[in-house]
Amino acid sequence: MNQMLRYIESELYMESAALNRIAEQVGTPFYCYSKANIEQQIASCKAAFNRLDATIHYAAKANSNLSILRMMAKAGLGADVVSVGELERVIIAGIPAEKVIFSGVGKRKDEMVAALNAGIGQFNLESIPELDALILLCESLNKTAGVSVRINPDVDGSTHRHITTGVKGSKFGISMEQLDQALSRIGESAHLQLRGLAVHIGSQIVTAAPYRKVCERLRDWIVNLRRAGHAITHLDLGGGFGIDYGDGNYLDFESVATVMHETLQGLDNLQIAIEPGRSIVGNAGVLVSAVIFRKEDDPLPFLILDAGMNDLMRPALYQASHPIQPLLERKVEMEVVNVVGPICESTDFFSKAITLPKIAQGERVALLQAGAYGAVMASIYNSRDIIPEVMVDGDRFETIRRRITNHNLLEFE
């Protein structure tokens, strides 16, 4: 949970800044992040994985705001990107290209070219056709690329079906049946340098058991592949470490690092990489919104917010739950309500049958744990604005992405 979010004299504060004060200046809805919380998570991650001497590559897709990426660069982290847009962002933010890993199943040729010209450290290859395309591009450009083969280990991360990526039938990774073919093609090319293997079994995983299982399998595979003459010197274990969305379930860095260390120790000359995203920024952010209307209804009243599913898609997309807190703490009766947005979709629900203090029309609330997969997934559905992002540092705050209005967007049409 975000220790930087607390009530002071009945007002909800992010660090030492009252969220109501920010709302009066910025206007709702908006995202708000705690700089101190992100710094704490970075430090905790680095400390936990130090025993593995692991390189840490922030998964930019979780939150790719330049101000946040600059924090990762300042802390010495690398980046995991899945598009040329994310690549451009992390380079602008100051993350060296050699610390960048390019993942994703559908890398276009222009994206591969941009990554080759930038000199990124590693491509995670996810199919034979992608491997062949990269070889041809390297030959035409006379470039050499460091590559790892992302394999599908057929390990279930026990998470939501929409964010499970390591089971048979998933679009991600190369199956074990095709691994020999992939390694042979890499070995035959003068333009590809094999680094090793990569896996990513899913997102929002709250137990270390799947990581133990996948590391045990990887250990055996690496031993066998080395005996067969393949120089496996790098192992990218992905991320997916779950955070507490109010149900008490999460996976801390120390637990997963311990499991990886226990199962992989003894494998010499093996550089470990991890790709945390949500676990670094998820708890740091809140979505601040105002109650437009209280709609008394049967069986439950509705709180209709000025934020909608276009601003925070996770509840509609994953049936995800975000805890809700009023910005003003008062001693009032508790009630069971539905919390919804203004979008013309039945899926525009934030919480169904949630128990909250009775909140009046016009009051403001904060949806917690919204620092990851919030702002980056926002859309302009219903021709709505792209809402601002704000960073708090002590008692000061700054807008790190201004509001992009429908009027701004109309200029492109």
C-alpha positions in Angstrom: 0.0 0.0 0.0 1.0 3.6 -0.4 2.4 4.9 2.9 2.5 8.4 1.4 -1.3 8.5 1.3 -2.9 9.4 4.6 -5.4 11.7 6.3 -4.1 14.8 8.1 -6.8 16.7 10.0 -9.5 14.9 8.0 -8.0 15.8 4.6 -6.5 13.1 2.3 -2.8 13.9 1.6 -0.4 12.6 -0.9 2.9 13.1 0.9 2.5 16.6 2.3 0.1 17.9 -0.4 -3.6 17.9 0.1 -5.4 16.2 -2.8 -8.3 18.7 -2.6 -5.9 21.6 -3.0 -4.4 19.9 -6.1 -7.9 19.3 -7.5 -8.9 22.9 -7.1 -5.9 23.9 -9.2 -5.8 21.1 -11.8 -9.5 20.2 -12.1 -10.8 16.6 -11.9 -10.4 14.0 -12.9 -6.6 13.6 -12.8 -3.9 11.1 -11.9 -1.6 11.9 -9.0 1.7 10.1 -8.2 4.0 10.1 -5.2 7.6 10.6 -6.1 8.8 9.3 -2.7 6.8 6.1 -3.1 8.3 5.3 -6.5 11.8 6.0 -5.1 11.1 3.6 -2.2 9.9 0.9 -4.5 12.9 1.3 -6.8 15.2 1.0 -3.7 13.4 -2.1 -2.4 13.6 -3.8 -5.8 17.3 -3.1 -6.1 18.0 -4.4 -2.6 16.0 -7.6 -3.0 17.5 -8.6 -6.3 21.1 -7.6 -5.4 21.8 -11.2 -4.2 21.2 -12.3 -7.8 23.3 -9.5 -9.2 20.3 -9.0 -11.5 19.8 -6.2 -14.0 16.5 -4.4 -13.6 14.6 -3.2 -16.6 11.5 -1.2 -15.9 8.5 -2.3 -18.0 7.7 1.0 -19.6 4.1 -0.2 -20.6 3.1 0.1 -16.9 3.5 3.9 -17.0 5.5 5.6 -19.6 5.3 9.2 -18.5 8.7 10.9 -19.2 9.0 12.2 -15.6 8.6 8.6 -14.3 11.0 7.2 -16.9 13.5 9.8 -15.9 13.3 8.5 -12.3 14.2 5.1 -13.6 17.1 6.5 -15.6 18.4 8.4 -12.5 18.2 5.2 -10.5 20.3 3.3 -13.1 17.6 1.0 -14.3 17.2 -0.2 -17.8 13.9 -0.6 -19.6 11.7 -3.2 -21.2 9.8 -1.8 -24.2 7.2 -3.2 -26.5 7.0 -0.6 -29.2 9.1 2.0 -31.0 7.2 4.7 -29.2 8.2 3.3 -25.8 11.8 3.0 -27.2 11.8 6.7 -28.1 10.5 7.6 -24.7 13.0 5.7 -22.7 15.9 7.1 -24.8 14.6 10.6 -24.4 14.4 10.0 -20.6 18.0 9.1 -20.5 18.0 5.3 -20.2 21.0 4.1 -22.3 20.1 2.0 -25.3 22.3 -0.8 -24.3 20.1 -1.3 -21.2 17.0 -1.6 -23.3 15.2 -5.0 -23.9 12.7 -5.0 -26.8 9.9 -7.5 -26.2 6.5 -8.1 -27.9 5.1 -10.5 -30.5 4.5 -8.1 -33.3 7.6 -6.0 -33.9 7.3 -4.2 -37.2 10.3 -3.9 -39.5 10.5 -0.2 -39.0 10.5 -0.8 -35.2 13.3 -3.3 -35.5 15.3 -0.9 -37.7 14.9 1.9 -35.1 16.0 -0.4 -32.4 19.0 -1.6 -34.3 20.1 1.9 -35.2 19.7 2.9 -31.5 21.9 0.0 -30.5 19.6 -1.6 -28.0 21.0 -4.4 -25.8 18.6 -7.2 -26.5 15.7 -8.3 -28.7 13.4 -10.9 -27.0 12.4 -13.0 -30.0 8.9 -14.5 -29.9 8.5 -16.4 -33.2 10.5 -18.0 -36.0 9.1 -15.4 -38.5 10.3 -12.6 -36.3 13.8 -14.2 -36.0 14.0 -14.5 -39.8 12.9 -10.9 -40.3 15.5 -9.7 -37.9 18.3 -11.7 -39.6 17.4 -10.1 -43.0 17.3 -6.6 -41.5 20.7 -7.1 -39.8 22.2 -8.3 -43.1 20.8 -5.4 -45.1 22.0 -2.9 -42.5 25.2 -4.7 -41.6 24.2 -4.7 -38.0 24.7 -7.2 -35.2 21.9 -7.8 -32.6 22.0 -9.4 -29.2 19.0 -11.7 -28.9 17.3 -14.0 -26.4 14.6 -16.5 -27.2 11.4 -15.9 -25.3 10.1 -19.4 -24.6 6.6 -20.4 -23.5 7.3 -22.5 -20.4 3.6 -23.7 -20.1 3.4 -22.4 -16.5 0.2 -20.9 -15.2 0.7 -17.7 -13.2 -2.7 -18.2 -11.5 -3.8 -14.7 -12.5 -6.6 -13.3 -14.6 -7.0 -15.0 -18.0 -6.4 -11.7 -19.9 -3.0 -11.3 -18.3 -1.8 -14.9 -18.4 1.1 -15.2 -20.9 3.0 -18.3 -20.2 0.6 -21.2 -20.9 0.2 -23.3 -24.0 -2.1 -21.6 -26.5 -0.8 -18.1 -25.5 0.4 -15.9 -28.4 3.5 -15.1 -26.4 6.9 -16.9 -26.8 8.3 -19.7 -28.8 7.2 -23.2 -27.9 9.7 -25.7 -26.6 9.1 -27.8 -29.7 10.5 -24.9 -31.8 13.4 -24.0 -29.5 16.0 -26.1 -31.3 15.0 -24.6 -34.6 15.3 -21.1 -33.3 18.7 -21.7 -31.6 20.0 -23.3 -34.8 19.0 -20.3 -37.0 20.6 -17.9 -34.5 23.8 -20.0 -34.4 23.9 -20.0 -38.2 23.7 -16.2 -38.5 26.7 -14.0 -38.4 24.5 -11.1 -37.4 22.8 -12.5 -34.3 24.6 -12.9 -30.9 22.7 -15.4 -28.7 22.4 -14.1 -25.1 20.1 -16.7 -23.7 16.4 -17.4 -22.8 13.6 -15.1 -21.7 10.2 -15.9 -20.1 7.3 -13.9 -18.8 4.4 -15.9 -17.3 1.9 -13.1 -16.6 1.0 -10.1 -14.7 -0.4 -9.4 -11.2 0.9 -12.7 -9.8 0.5 -12.8 -6.0 2.4 -16.0 -5.1 6.0 -17.0 -5.7 5.0 -20.6 -6.5 4.8 -20.1 -10.3 8.2 -18.5 -10.3 9.7 -21.4 -8.5 8.1 -23.8 -11.0 9.3 -21.9 -14.1 12.9 -21.4 -12.6 13.1 -25.2 -11.9 12.2 -25.9 -15.5 14.6 -23.2 -16.8 17.4 -24.6 -14.8 17.0 -28.1 -16.3 16.7 -26.6 -19.8 19.8 -24.4 -19.4 21.9 -27.4 -18.2 20.7 -29.5 -21.2 21.2 -26.6 -23.7 24.7 -25.9 -22.5 25.6 -29.6 -22.8 24.3 -29.4 -26.4 26.8 -26.6 -27.1 24.6 -23.5 -26.8 26.1 -20.6 -24.9 23.3 -19.6 -22.6 24.7 -16.7 -20.5 21.6 -14.6 -19.9 18.2 -15.4 -18.4 15.4 -12.8 -18.5 12.7 -13.8 -16.0 10.3 -11.0 -16.8 8.1 -9.4 -14.1 4.5 -9.6 -13.1 4.9 -9.2 -9.4 1.4 -8.4 -8.0 0.5 -5.5 -5.8 -2.2 -5.2 -3.1 -5.4 -3.9 -4.7 -7.2 -3.9 -1.3 -7.6 -7.7 -0.8 -4.3 -8.2 1.0 -2.8 -10.3 -1.8 0.5 -9.2 -3.2 4.0 -10.5 -4.0 6.9 -8.7 -2.4 10.3 -8.4 -4.1 12.1 -10.2 -1.4 10.0 -13.3 -1.7 10.3 -13.7 -5.4 14.0 -12.9 -5.3 14.5 -15.6 -2.7 12.8 -18.2 -4.8 14.8 -17.3 -7.9 18.0 -17.4 -5.9 17.2 -20.8 -4.4 16.3 -22.5 -7.6 19.0 -21.0 -9.9 22.0 -21.0 -7.6 24.9 -23.1 -8.9 24.3 -22.1 -12.5 27.6 -20.4 -13.3 28.1 -17.5 -15.8 24.4 -16.6 -15.9 23.2 -13.0 -15.9 19.7 -12.6 -14.5 17.4 -9.8 -15.7 14.0 -8.9 -14.3 11.3 -6.5 -15.7 9.2 -5.0 -13.0 6.6 -2.4 -13.9 3.4 -2.4 -11.8 5.2 -3.4 -8.7 7.3 -0.1 -8.9 4.6 2.4 -9.8 1.2 0.8 -9.1 0.9 1.8 -5.5 2.3 5.3 -6.1 -0.7 6.6 -8.0 -4.3 7.6 -7.4 -7.1 8.7 -9.7 -8.9 11.7 -8.2 -12.5 12.3 -9.3 -15.5 14.2 -8.3 -19.1 12.9 -7.7 -21.2 14.5 -10.4 -24.5 13.1 -9.2 -25.9 10.9 -6.4 -28.6 8.8 -8.1 -30.9 7.2 -5.6 -32.1 3.9 -7.0 -33.2 0.4 -6.1 -31.6 -1.8 -4.9 -28.5 0.5 -4.5 -27.8 4.2 -5.0 -25.2 5.2 -7.6 -22.3 7.5 -7.2 -21.7 8.9 -10.8 -18.1 10.2 -11.1 -16.5 12.5 -13.6 -13.9 9.9 -14.3 -14.9 7.0 -16.6 -13.7 3.8 -18.1 -11.8 5.7 -20.7 -9.7 7.2 -17.9 -9.2 4.0 -16.0 -9.9 0.9 -18.1 -8.8 -1.9 -15.7 -12.2 -2.5 -14.0 -14.0 -2.8 -17.4 -11.1 -4.8 -19.0 -10.1 -7.1 -16.2 -13.0 -6.8 -13.7 -10.3 -5.2 -11.5 -11.1 -3.6 -8.2 -9.5 -0.3 -6.9 -10.1 0.8 -3.3 -11.9 4.1 -3.0 -11.4 6.8 -0.4 -13.2 10.1 0.1 -10.8 13.1 0.0 -12.6 14.5 3.1 -12.8 12.1 6.1 -16.0 12.6 8.1 -17.9 10.7 10.7 -21.0 9.7 8.7 -23.0 6.6 8.3 -21.7 3.9 6.0 -23.6 2.8 3.0 -23.5 0.2 0.1 -23.3 1.9 -3.3 -22.4 1.4 -6.9 -19.6 3.6 -8.2 -19.8 4.3 -11.9 -18.6 6.7 -14.6 -20.4 8.8 -17.1 -19.6 6.7 -20.2 -22.4 5.3 -22.3 -21.4 1.7 -21.6 -22.8 -0.7 -19.0 -19.2 -1.8 -18.3 -18.4 1.7 -17.0 -18.3 0.5 -13.4 -15.6 1.1 -10.9 -17.1 -0.8 -8.0 -20.3 -2.7 -7.5 -22.0 -2.9 -4.1 -19.0 -1.3 -2.2 -19.3 -0.1 1.3 -18.2 3.5 1.7 -18.9 6.5 4.1 -21.9 8.3 2.7 -20.5 10.7 0.1 -22.4 13.7 -1.1 -22.8 15.0 -4.6 -19.9 17.3 -5.4 -17.4 15.6 -3.1 -14.2 14.1 -4.4 -12.8 10.6 -4.1 -9.5 8.9 -4.8 -9.3 5.5 -6.6 -6.2 3.9 -5.2 -3.4 1.8 -6.7 -3.8 3.5 -10.0 -0.2 4.3 -10.9 0.1 1.4 -13.3 -2.0 0.6 -16.4 -4.1 3.7 -15.7 -3.0 6.8 -17.7 -1.2 4.7 -20.3 -4.4 2.8 -21.2 -6.6 5.9 -21.4 -8.6 6.7 -24.5 -10.8 9.5 -25.9 -13.9 7.4 -26.1 -17.1 9.6 -26.1 -14.7 12.4 -27.3 -13.5 13.0 -23.7 -10.3 14.7 -22.7 -7.0 12.9 -21.9 -6.8 13.8 -18.2 -3.7 15.4 -16.5 -1.0 13.6 -14.6 0.5 15.2 -11.5 3.6 14.3 -9.5 3.9 15.2 -5.8 7.2 15.8 -4.2 6.8 16.7 -0.5 4.4 19.6 -0.2 5.0 20.6 -3.8 3.4 19.2 -7.0 3.7 19.7 -10.7 1.7 18.7 -13.7 3.8 16.2 -15.6 1.3 15.8 -18.4 -1.2 18.6 -19.1 -4.8 17.9 -20.1 -5.2 17.1 -23.8 -8.7 18.4 -24.7 -11.1 17.4 -27.4 -10.4 20.8 -28.9 -6.7 19.9 -29.2 -7.5 16.6 -30.9 -9.9 18.2 -33.3 -6.9 20.0 -34.8 -5.8 16.6 -36.2 -9.1 16.0 -38.1 
